[in-house]
């Protein structure tokens, strides 16, 4: 993993020309502006509450190093306790005094190393004068507020000499005292060099879910952490260059959306990249909108998309934080072609012909995970929203998004519990849509103990699974009731709302009630078309109603003939899932046929459709 991190190369568009070694972007709350001629200094507050980006200060690139409880000043920009020696109620005065003395000594070293550097000379003269700004009575500050040093209007962090010295200082600190550092063979690159005692930088806690402090990539700062009770990285020989590259590259990967799959409410974060700075539009489809996935599936079906052999590798790591330590839950390294084949298989096994679409549609991981939560309807049943990820009332499996990601990238199975959860939510919410059916389909296709062939993306006329046929029959009965009554004359409780939740587990009652009620529905449908008028329009209306009743009667007879066995309860979640799929497939098929003019009896105006595919973005 470390070897691949050191070899990471960002895409050309992601290169940052301002990046310096051992650096990091931080919010500077204060700016200490020093006049080089007079030595006078002014402390300027950089916080501006009028804009969200500057509410806590201005973001600047500053020297950075992983700090523990010891005193370790950073050159050019550091906390108030280091730069000016200020102490708040949470800081011990003797510690602030020692930190300030160390920072001043670091400035003197800069001047001694580069005597011609004017900014360093101004800083030394400023501290020699001893006229340091003091906090005002109304100022709000903390000893850990970042202060950026400015000399004659120019930030000292823009000086090349500062960064040259800073690189030397970091190497000294992390590999031992100057001249006394260990040397040996690096475990990562295999070359001899100066070895680290500690990793040179830490990762910001904001980049790692669960972290409470800055996170160390590798840490062994207590004897109990190593197998032979030694401190430091003596048993993990890593050279200075590899250590710096690994941390810096992981920081780059985690801080850019192009290299991460990150979702709210998840306890882990998945970072991924392609070796040699390559990219993979196929992998990115896991986070694209449904329209992009549908276009991809259509082009693949038409043979317009081919993937040439690739020599690149796909790498991914799933991480979280534990206080100040990095937890790597999973590391994956495989040929890029293999990873893309896994994603292709996932999209093929999860796509669905939704209600209102002619082509199979796939859904991004975040939308599949979102659809597993509780549905909150609006005034109309078809309108509403899912409770956001991370909310307490969402009733969504923990870390579901990353479970789906791992299955998509690894080609793994999905646990049987997922089927049970989706079915329970559908029965409870009485809400079925494309993302839920896509999740149900892929959970069935990836079921570890699946029996027989998996479900298709469209209505399968050859599928004889009794639960699938009962689901189809239920959909036809619902359509018949809607067609007979019309939208305005429907009973307060429809056939769907009265029987669907129970029919998923035991279709017997719904089946018997449907057999008893459908003759009356057919009669009502036929009666709505009868008229004594001889007008062509009235006659056409009568003929349409008669043909609709005939079509419904034929479809019900066909399905009843295929259900030769007595109706039995559906005791397992796999069978219950087949029922839901049969219901959705039949309904989506009928809507497509009606829109094509091949099934005029279907009441498309009363059945739910999904015209927009929920084209949104991941919820923040």
C-alpha positions as CSV (number, residue, x, y, z in Angstrom):
1,X,0.0,0.0,0.0
2,X,2.8,2.4,0.9
3,X,4.6,1.6,-2.3
4,X,1.6,2.4,-4.4
5,X,1.0,5.6,-2.4
6,X,4.6,6.8,-3.1
7,X,4.1,6.0,-6.8
8,X,0.8,7.9,-7.0
9,X,0.7,10.6,-9.8
10,X,-2.3,12.9,-10.0
11,X,-3.9,13.6,-13.3
12,X,-2.5,16.7,-15.1
13,X,-5.5,18.7,-14.3
14,X,-5.1,18.0,-10.6
15,X,-1.5,19.2,-10.3
16,X,-1.0,22.1,-7.9
17,X,2.0,24.2,-8.8
18,X,2.1,25.9,-5.4
19,X,2.6,22.6,-3.5
20,X,5.7,22.6,-1.3
21,X,7.3,19.7,0.6
22,X,6.0,19.1,4.1
23,X,3.2,21.7,3.7
24,X,-0.5,21.9,4.2
25,X,-3.4,24.4,3.6
26,X,-4.7,25.8,6.9
27,X,-6.9,28.6,8.0
28,X,-4.8,31.5,9.2
29,X,-6.8,33.5,11.8
30,X,-4.2,36.3,12.2
31,X,-1.5,38.0,10.2
32,X,1.5,39.5,11.9
33,X,2.6,42.3,9.6
34,X,6.1,43.6,10.3
35,X,7.6,46.7,8.9
36,X,11.2,45.9,7.8
37,X,12.4,49.5,8.2
38,X,11.0,50.4,11.6
39,X,10.5,46.9,13.1
40,X,7.0,47.8,14.1
41,X,4.3,45.1,13.9
42,X,0.6,45.0,13.7
43,X,-1.6,41.9,14.3
44,X,-4.5,41.8,11.8
45,X,-7.6,39.6,12.2
46,X,-8.2,37.7,8.9
47,X,-11.6,36.4,9.9
48,X,-14.5,37.8,7.9
49,X,-18.0,36.5,8.9
50,X,-19.6,38.0,5.7
51,X,-18.3,35.0,3.7
52,X,-18.4,31.3,4.6
53,X,-14.9,30.7,3.2
54,X,-13.3,33.3,5.4
55,X,-15.4,33.0,8.5
56,X,-12.5,31.5,10.5
57,X,-9.7,33.1,8.6
58,X,-7.9,32.9,5.2
59,X,-6.7,29.6,3.8
60,X,-2.9,29.6,3.2
61,X,-0.2,27.1,2.4
62,X,2.1,26.8,5.4
63,X,4.8,24.5,6.7
64,X,3.4,21.5,8.5
65,X,4.7,18.5,10.5
66,X,3.0,15.9,12.5
67,X,3.2,17.1,16.2
68,X,2.7,15.0,19.3
69,X,2.7,16.4,22.8
70,X,6.2,17.8,22.4
71,X,7.3,21.3,21.3
72,X,7.9,21.5,17.6
73,X,7.7,24.9,16.0
74,X,6.8,25.5,12.3
75,X,8.8,28.1,10.4
76,X,6.9,31.1,9.0
77,X,3.5,30.4,10.4
78,X,2.4,28.8,13.7
79,X,0.1,29.1,16.6
80,X,-0.2,32.2,18.8
81,X,1.6,30.5,21.7
82,X,4.6,29.8,19.4
83,X,4.7,33.1,17.5
84,X,3.8,35.6,20.4
85,X,3.8,33.4,23.5
86,X,0.1,34.2,24.3
87,X,-1.6,31.9,26.8
88,X,-5.3,31.2,27.2
89,X,-7.0,29.4,30.0
90,X,-6.3,26.0,28.4
91,X,-2.5,26.6,27.9
92,X,0.1,26.3,30.6
93,X,2.2,29.5,30.8
94,X,5.5,27.6,31.1
95,X,4.7,25.6,27.9
96,X,3.8,28.7,26.0
97,X,7.0,30.3,27.1
98,X,9.1,27.3,25.9
99,X,7.1,27.1,22.6
100,X,7.8,30.8,21.9
101,X,11.5,30.4,22.7
102,X,11.7,27.5,20.3
103,X,10.0,29.5,17.5
104,X,12.4,32.4,18.0
105,X,15.3,30.1,17.9
106,X,14.0,28.6,14.6
107,X,13.9,32.1,13.1
108,X,17.5,32.7,14.2
109,X,18.5,29.5,12.5
110,X,16.9,30.7,9.3
111,X,18.9,33.9,9.4
112,X,22.1,32.0,10.3
113,X,21.6,29.5,7.5
114,X,20.7,32.2,4.9
115,X,22.4,35.5,6.0
116,X,21.3,37.3,2.8
117,X,17.6,36.5,3.4
118,X,16.1,39.9,4.3
119,X,12.9,38.5,5.7
120,X,14.8,36.3,8.2
121,X,16.9,39.3,9.3
122,X,13.7,41.4,9.9
123,X,12.2,38.6,12.0
124,X,15.4,38.3,14.2
125,X,15.5,42.1,14.6
126,X,11.8,42.1,15.6
127,X,12.2,39.5,18.3
128,X,15.4,41.1,19.6
129,X,13.5,44.4,20.1
130,X,11.1,42.5,22.4
131,X,8.1,44.7,21.5
132,X,5.5,42.0,20.9
133,X,1.9,42.8,20.3
134,X,-0.4,42.0,23.3
135,X,-4.0,40.9,23.2
136,X,-6.6,43.6,23.4
137,X,-9.4,43.5,26.1
138,X,-12.1,42.8,23.6
139,X,-10.2,40.4,21.3
140,X,-11.4,36.8,21.0
141,X,-8.5,34.5,20.5
142,X,-7.1,31.1,21.3
143,X,-3.5,30.0,21.9
144,X,-3.9,27.6,18.9
145,X,-5.0,30.3,16.4
146,X,-2.7,30.2,13.4
147,X,-0.6,33.3,12.8
148,X,1.0,34.0,9.4
149,X,4.1,36.1,9.4
150,X,4.3,38.9,6.8
151,X,7.3,41.2,6.2
152,X,6.9,44.4,4.2
153,X,3.6,43.1,2.7
154,X,4.9,39.7,1.6
155,X,4.2,36.4,3.3
156,X,7.4,34.8,4.5
157,X,6.1,31.5,3.4
158,X,6.7,32.6,-0.2
159,X,10.5,32.6,0.3
160,X,12.3,29.6,-1.3
161,X,15.0,29.7,1.4
162,X,12.3,29.1,4.1
163,X,11.1,25.9,2.4
164,X,14.7,24.7,1.8
165,X,15.5,25.0,5.5
166,X,12.1,23.6,6.5
167,X,12.7,20.4,4.5
168,X,16.0,19.9,6.3
169,X,14.4,20.5,9.7
170,X,11.6,18.0,9.1
171,X,14.1,15.3,8.0
172,X,16.2,16.0,11.2
173,X,13.2,15.7,13.5
174,X,11.7,12.6,12.0
175,X,14.9,10.6,11.6
176,X,16.7,11.7,14.8
177,X,19.1,14.4,15.6
178,X,21.2,16.0,12.8
179,X,23.8,13.6,11.7
180,X,22.6,10.9,14.1
181,X,19.7,9.5,12.1
182,X,19.5,5.8,11.2
183,X,20.4,4.6,7.7
184,X,19.4,1.4,6.1
185,X,17.3,-0.3,3.4
186,X,13.8,1.3,2.9
187,X,11.0,-1.2,3.2
188,X,9.1,0.7,0.5
189,X,11.5,1.5,-2.3
190,X,14.2,-1.0,-1.4
191,X,17.0,1.6,-1.7
192,X,19.5,2.6,1.1
193,X,18.9,6.0,2.7
194,X,18.2,7.9,5.9
195,X,15.3,6.3,7.8
196,X,12.5,7.9,9.6
197,X,11.9,7.6,13.3
198,X,8.3,9.1,12.9
199,X,6.2,10.0,10.0
200,X,6.9,13.6,8.9
201,X,3.3,14.8,8.6
202,X,-0.2,13.9,9.8
203,X,-3.5,13.9,8.0
204,X,-6.2,16.5,8.9
205,X,-8.9,14.9,11.0
206,X,-11.6,16.3,8.6
207,X,-10.4,13.9,5.9
208,X,-10.8,10.8,8.0
209,X,-14.2,9.7,9.4
210,X,-14.0,9.1,13.2
211,X,-10.7,10.8,13.8
212,X,-10.6,13.1,16.8
213,X,-7.1,14.5,16.1
214,X,-4.7,14.8,13.3
215,X,-4.1,11.3,12.0
216,X,-0.7,9.5,11.7
217,X,-0.4,7.2,8.7
218,X,2.0,4.9,10.7
219,X,2.6,5.3,14.4
220,X,4.6,3.5,17.0
221,X,5.2,6.1,19.7
222,X,4.6,3.8,22.6
223,X,6.6,0.6,23.5
224,X,3.4,-1.4,23.7
225,X,2.7,-0.7,20.0
226,X,5.7,-2.8,18.8
227,X,6.4,-6.5,19.1
228,X,9.8,-6.0,20.7
229,X,8.8,-2.9,22.8
230,X,10.9,-0.4,20.9
231,X,9.6,3.1,20.2
232,X,9.5,4.7,16.7
233,X,9.7,3.0,13.3
234,X,12.8,0.9,13.9
235,X,10.9,-2.2,12.8
236,X,9.3,-0.5,9.8
237,X,12.2,1.0,8.0
238,X,10.9,3.8,5.8
239,X,13.2,6.4,4.2
240,X,12.5,10.1,4.4
241,X,11.5,10.5,0.7
242,X,9.0,7.6,0.8
243,X,7.5,8.7,4.1
244,X,7.0,12.3,2.8
245,X,5.5,11.1,-0.5
246,X,3.2,8.6,1.1
247,X,1.6,11.1,3.5
248,X,1.5,13.9,1.0
249,X,-0.1,11.8,-1.7
250,X,-2.7,10.3,0.6
251,X,-3.5,13.8,1.7
252,X,-4.0,14.7,-2.0
253,X,-6.2,11.7,-2.6
254,X,-8.4,12.2,0.4
255,X,-8.9,15.9,-0.1
256,X,-10.2,15.6,-3.7
257,X,-13.6,14.3,-4.7
258,X,-12.2,12.8,-7.9
259,X,-10.3,10.2,-5.8
260,X,-12.9,9.3,-3.1
261,X,-16.3,7.9,-2.6
262,X,-17.5,9.7,0.4
263,X,-21.1,9.7,1.8
264,X,-22.7,11.3,4.8
265,X,-23.4,9.1,7.8
266,X,-20.8,6.5,6.8
267,X,-18.1,5.4,9.3
268,X,-15.5,4.8,6.6
269,X,-14.2,6.5,3.4
270,X,-13.0,4.8,0.2
271,X,-10.1,6.4,-1.6
272,X,-9.1,5.1,-5.1
273,X,-6.7,5.9,-7.9
274,X,-5.3,4.5,-11.1
275,X,-1.5,4.1,-11.4
276,X,0.6,6.4,-13.5
277,X,-2.0,9.2,-13.3
278,X,-4.5,7.3,-15.5
279,X,-8.3,7.7,-15.2
280,X,-11.3,5.3,-15.5
281,X,-14.6,6.7,-16.6
282,X,-16.1,3.2,-15.9
283,X,-15.1,3.3,-12.2
284,X,-16.6,6.8,-11.9
285,X,-19.9,5.6,-13.1
286,X,-20.5,4.3,-9.6
287,X,-21.0,7.9,-8.6
288,X,-22.6,9.3,-11.8
289,X,-26.3,10.2,-12.3
290,X,-28.8,7.6,-13.8
291,X,-28.8,9.2,-17.2
292,X,-25.0,8.8,-17.7
293,X,-25.3,5.2,-16.5
294,X,-28.2,4.5,-18.9
295,X,-26.2,6.0,-21.8
296,X,-23.3,3.7,-20.9
297,X,-25.5,0.6,-20.8
298,X,-27.1,1.5,-24.1
299,X,-23.8,2.0,-25.9
300,X,-22.5,-1.3,-24.4
301,X,-25.6,-3.2,-25.6
302,X,-25.1,-1.7,-29.1
303,X,-21.5,-2.8,-29.1
304,X,-20.2,0.8,-29.3
305,X,-18.1,0.6,-26.2
306,X,-14.9,-1.5,-26.1
307,X,-12.1,-1.4,-23.6
308,X,-8.6,-1.9,-24.9
309,X,-6.2,-3.8,-22.7
310,X,-4.6,-1.7,-20.0
311,X,-1.3,-2.0,-18.2
312,X,-2.5,0.2,-15.3
313,X,-3.5,-1.0,-11.9
314,X,-6.5,0.0,-9.8
315,X,-5.9,0.8,-6.1
316,X,-8.3,1.5,-3.3
317,X,-8.2,1.8,0.4
318,X,-11.0,2.1,2.9
319,X,-10.1,4.1,6.0
320,X,-11.4,5.5,9.2
321,X,-9.8,7.1,12.2
322,X,-9.5,6.0,15.8
323,X,-8.5,9.1,17.9
324,X,-5.2,9.9,16.2
325,X,-4.5,6.7,14.3
326,X,-5.5,5.5,10.8
327,X,-7.5,2.4,10.5
328,X,-7.2,0.7,7.1
329,X,-10.2,-1.6,6.8
330,X,-9.5,-2.8,3.3
331,X,-6.7,-2.5,0.7
332,X,-7.4,-3.5,-2.9
333,X,-4.9,-3.7,-5.8
334,X,-5.8,-5.4,-9.1
335,X,-5.4,-4.8,-12.8
336,X,-7.6,-2.0,-14.1
337,X,-9.3,-4.2,-16.7
338,X,-10.4,-6.6,-13.9
339,X,-11.8,-3.8,-11.8
340,X,-13.7,-2.3,-14.7
341,X,-15.1,-5.8,-15.5
342,X,-16.4,-6.0,-11.9
343,X,-18.1,-2.6,-12.3
344,X,-19.6,-3.6,-15.7
345,X,-21.0,-6.8,-14.0
346,X,-22.4,-4.7,-11.2
347,X,-24.2,-2.3,-13.5
348,X,-25.6,-5.2,-15.6
349,X,-26.9,-6.9,-12.5
350,X,-28.4,-3.8,-10.9
351,X,-29.9,-2.0,-13.8
352,X,-33.7,-2.0,-14.2
353,X,-36.2,-0.9,-16.8
354,X,-38.1,1.6,-14.8
355,X,-41.7,2.7,-15.1
356,X,-41.7,5.2,-18.0
357,X,-38.3,4.2,-19.6
358,X,-37.6,2.1,-22.6
359,X,-33.9,1.3,-21.8
360,X,-32.4,-0.2,-18.7
361,X,-31.3,2.4,-16.1
362,X,-28.6,2.0,-13.5
363,X,-28.3,4.0,-10.3
364,X,-25.3,5.4,-8.4
365,X,-24.2,3.9,-5.2
366,X,-25.3,6.8,-3.1
367,X,-28.9,6.6,-4.5
368,X,-29.1,2.9,-4.0
369,X,-28.0,3.3,-0.4
370,X,-30.4,6.3,0.1
371,X,-33.3,4.2,-1.2
372,X,-32.8,1.6,1.6
373,X,-33.9,4.2,4.2
374,X,-37.3,5.3,5.3
375,X,-39.6,7.0,2.8
376,X,-41.5,10.1,3.9
377,X,-44.5,10.7,1.6
378,X,-46.0,14.1,0.8
379,X,-49.7,14.8,0.2
380,X,-49.7,12.5,-2.8
381,X,-48.3,9.0,-2.4
382,X,-45.9,9.2,-5.3
383,X,-44.3,12.4,-4.1
384,X,-42.0,12.4,-1.1
385,X,-38.4,11.9,-0.1
386,X,-36.0,9.5,1.6
387,X,-34.7,10.4,5.1
388,X,-31.1,11.6,4.5
389,X,-28.2,9.3,5.2
390,X,-26.9,9.6,8.8
391,X,-30.2,10.7,10.2
392,X,-31.4,8.7,13.3
393,X,-34.8,7.8,11.9
394,X,-33.5,6.7,8.5
395,X,-33.6,2.9,9.4
396,X,-30.7,2.2,7.0
397,X,-28.0,-0.5,7.5
398,X,-24.8,0.9,8.8
399,X,-22.1,1.6,6.2
400,X,-24.4,0.3,3.4
401,X,-22.9,2.6,0.8
402,X,-19.4,1.2,1.3
403,X,-20.8,-2.4,1.5
404,X,-22.2,-1.8,-2.0
405,X,-19.0,-0.2,-3.2
406,X,-16.9,-3.1,-2.1
407,X,-19.3,-5.6,-3.7
408,X,-19.1,-3.6,-7.0
409,X,-15.3,-3.3,-7.0
410,X,-14.5,-6.8,-5.7
411,X,-17.3,-8.7,-7.5
412,X,-18.4,-9.9,-4.0
413,X,-21.7,-11.2,-2.8
414,X,-24.1,-9.2,-0.7
415,X,-25.4,-10.5,2.7
416,X,-28.9,-12.1,2.8
417,X,-29.9,-9.5,5.5
418,X,-30.0,-6.8,2.8
419,X,-32.9,-8.5,1.0
420,X,-34.8,-8.7,4.3
421,X,-34.2,-5.1,5.0
422,X,-35.4,-3.8,1.6
423,X,-38.5,-6.0,1.6
424,X,-39.4,-4.8,5.1
425,X,-39.0,-1.1,4.1
426,X,-41.1,-1.6,1.0
427,X,-43.9,-3.3,3.0
428,X,-43.7,-0.6,5.7
429,X,-43.5,2.4,3.4
430,X,-45.7,1.0,0.6
431,X,-43.3,2.8,-1.8
432,X,-41.6,1.2,-4.7
433,X,-39.3,3.0,-7.2
434,X,-36.5,2.3,-9.6
435,X,-33.6,2.6,-7.1
436,X,-35.3,0.3,-4.6
437,X,-36.0,-2.3,-7.3
438,X,-32.4,-2.0,-8.6
439,X,-31.1,-2.6,-5.1
440,X,-33.4,-5.5,-4.7
441,X,-32.3,-7.0,-8.0
442,X,-28.6,-6.8,-7.4
443,X,-29.1,-8.2,-3.8
444,X,-30.9,-11.2,-5.4
445,X,-28.2,-11.5,-8.1
446,X,-25.4,-11.3,-5.5
447,X,-27.2,-13.5,-2.9
448,X,-24.6,-16.0,-1.6
449,X,-27.2,-18.9,-1.6
450,X,-29.2,-18.0,-4.6
451,X,-31.1,-20.8,-6.3
452,X,-31.6,-20.8,-10.0
453,X,-31.1,-17.9,-12.4
454,X,-31.1,-14.3,-11.1
455,X,-33.8,-11.8,-12.1
456,X,-33.6,-9.9,-15.3
457,X,-33.9,-6.1,-15.8
458,X,-37.2,-6.4,-17.6
459,X,-40.4,-8.6,-17.4
460,X,-39.3,-12.2,-17.8
461,X,-42.2,-14.1,-19.5
462,X,-40.3,-17.4,-19.0
463,X,-39.9,-17.0,-15.3
464,X,-42.1,-19.6,-13.5
465,X,-41.1,-18.8,-9.9
466,X,-44.5,-18.8,-8.1
467,X,-43.7,-15.6,-6.1
468,X,-42.8,-13.8,-9.3
469,X,-46.1,-14.9,-10.9
470,X,-48.1,-13.8,-7.9
471,X,-46.4,-10.4,-8.0
472,X,-47.4,-10.1,-11.7
473,X,-51.0,-11.1,-10.9
474,X,-51.2,-8.5,-8.2
475,X,-50.1,-5.8,-10.6
476,X,-52.7,-6.8,-13.2
477,X,-55.5,-6.8,-10.5
478,X,-54.4,-3.3,-9.4
479,X,-54.4,-2.0,-12.9
480,X,-57.8,-3.5,-13.5
481,X,-59.3,-1.7,-10.4
482,X,-57.7,1.6,-11.4
483,X,-59.0,1.2,-15.0
484,X,-62.5,0.3,-13.9
485,X,-63.0,3.1,-11.3
486,X,-60.8,5.8,-12.8
487,X,-58.8,8.3,-10.7
488,X,-61.8,10.3,-9.4
489,X,-64.0,7.4,-8.3
490,X,-61.5,5.2,-6.6
491,X,-62.4,3.8,-3.1
492,X,-60.7,5.4,-0.1
493,X,-58.5,2.3,0.3
494,X,-57.3,0.7,-3.0
495,X,-56.5,-2.9,-3.6
496,X,-52.8,-2.0,-3.4
497,X,-53.0,-0.2,-0.1
498,X,-55.3,-2.9,1.5
499,X,-53.4,-6.0,0.5
500,X,-49.9,-5.4,-0.8
501,X,-48.0,-5.4,2.5
502,X,-49.6,-8.7,3.5
503,X,-49.4,-10.3,0.0
504,X,-45.6,-9.9,-0.1
505,X,-45.4,-12.5,2.8
506,X,-48.5,-14.5,2.0
507,X,-50.3,-13.8,-1.3
508,X,-53.2,-16.2,-0.5
509,X,-55.6,-13.6,0.9
510,X,-54.9,-11.0,-1.8
511,X,-55.3,-13.8,-4.4
512,X,-58.7,-15.0,-3.1
513,X,-60.0,-11.4,-2.7
514,X,-58.8,-10.6,-6.2
515,X,-60.6,-13.6,-7.6
516,X,-63.8,-12.6,-5.9
517,X,-63.6,-8.9,-6.8
518,X,-62.3,-8.9,-10.4
519,X,-65.5,-10.0,-12.1
520,X,-67.3,-7.0,-10.6
521,X,-64.4,-4.7,-11.8
522,X,-64.7,-6.2,-15.3
523,X,-68.4,-5.6,-15.3
524,X,-68.0,-2.0,-14.1
525,X,-65.4,-1.5,-16.8
526,X,-67.7,-2.8,-19.5
527,X,-70.6,-0.7,-18.1
528,X,-68.7,2.5,-18.3
529,X,-68.4,2.1,-22.0
530,X,-72.1,1.2,-22.7
531,X,-74.2,3.9,-24.3
532,X,-77.3,4.2,-26.5
533,X,-75.7,6.9,-28.6
534,X,-74.9,6.1,-32.2
535,X,-72.2,8.8,-32.4
536,X,-68.8,7.5,-33.7
537,X,-67.0,8.8,-30.6
538,X,-69.4,7.1,-28.2
539,X,-69.2,3.8,-30.2
540,X,-65.4,4.0,-30.2
541,X,-65.5,4.5,-26.4
542,X,-67.8,1.5,-26.0
543,X,-65.5,-0.6,-28.2
544,X,-62.4,0.5,-26.2
545,X,-63.9,-0.5,-22.9
546,X,-65.0,-3.8,-24.3
547,X,-61.5,-4.6,-25.6
548,X,-59.9,-3.4,-22.3
549,X,-62.2,-5.8,-20.4
550,X,-61.3,-8.6,-22.8
551,X,-57.6,-7.9,-22.5
552,X,-57.7,-8.0,-18.7
553,X,-59.7,-11.2,-18.6
554,X,-57.2,-12.9,-21.0
555,X,-54.2,-11.8,-18.9
556,X,-55.7,-12.9,-15.6
557,X,-56.6,-16.3,-17.2
558,X,-53.1,-16.7,-18.5
559,X,-51.5,-16.0,-15.1
560,X,-53.9,-18.3,-13.3
561,X,-53.2,-21.1,-15.6
562,X,-49.4,-20.8,-14.9
563,X,-50.2,-20.9,-11.1
564,X,-51.1,-24.6,-10.9
565,X,-50.1,-25.2,-7.3
566,X,-52.1,-24.1,-4.2
567,X,-51.1,-20.7,-2.9
568,X,-48.5,-20.9,-0.1
569,X,-46.9,-18.4,2.2
570,X,-43.6,-16.8,1.1
571,X,-41.6,-17.6,4.2
572,X,-38.1,-16.6,3.0
573,X,-36.9,-13.1,1.9
574,X,-35.7,-14.5,-1.5
575,X,-39.3,-15.5,-2.4
576,X,-40.7,-12.2,-1.1
577,X,-38.2,-10.3,-3.2
578,X,-39.3,-12.2,-6.3
579,X,-42.9,-11.2,-5.5
580,X,-41.9,-7.5,-5.4
581,X,-39.9,-7.8,-8.6
582,X,-42.8,-9.5,-10.4
583,X,-45.1,-6.8,-9.4
584,X,-42.7,-4.0,-10.5
585,X,-41.8,-5.7,-13.8
586,X,-45.4,-6.3,-14.8
587,X,-46.3,-2.7,-14.0
588,X,-43.3,-1.2,-15.8
589,X,-43.9,-3.5,-18.8
590,X,-47.6,-2.5,-19.0
591,X,-46.8,1.2,-18.9
592,X,-44.3,0.9,-21.7
593,X,-46.8,-1.1,-23.8
594,X,-49.5,1.4,-23.2
595,X,-47.3,4.3,-24.3
596,X,-46.4,2.4,-27.4
597,X,-50.1,1.9,-28.2
598,X,-50.0,-1.9,-27.6
599,X,-51.9,-2.0,-24.3
600,X,-54.6,0.7,-24.3
601,X,-56.4,-0.9,-21.4
602,X,-53.5,0.1,-19.0
603,X,-54.5,3.2,-16.9
604,X,-51.1,5.0,-17.3
605,X,-52.5,8.2,-15.8
606,X,-53.2,6.5,-12.5
607,X,-50.0,4.4,-12.3
608,X,-46.7,5.9,-10.9
609,X,-43.9,6.7,-13.2
610,X,-40.3,7.9,-12.8
611,X,-39.7,10.4,-15.5
612,X,-36.7,12.2,-14.0
613,X,-34.7,9.2,-12.5
614,X,-33.9,11.3,-9.4
615,X,-31.1,13.1,-11.1
616,X,-29.7,14.7,-8.0
617,X,-26.4,14.5,-6.3
618,X,-25.2,12.8,-3.1
619,X,-26.7,14.4,0.0
620,X,-24.3,16.4,2.0
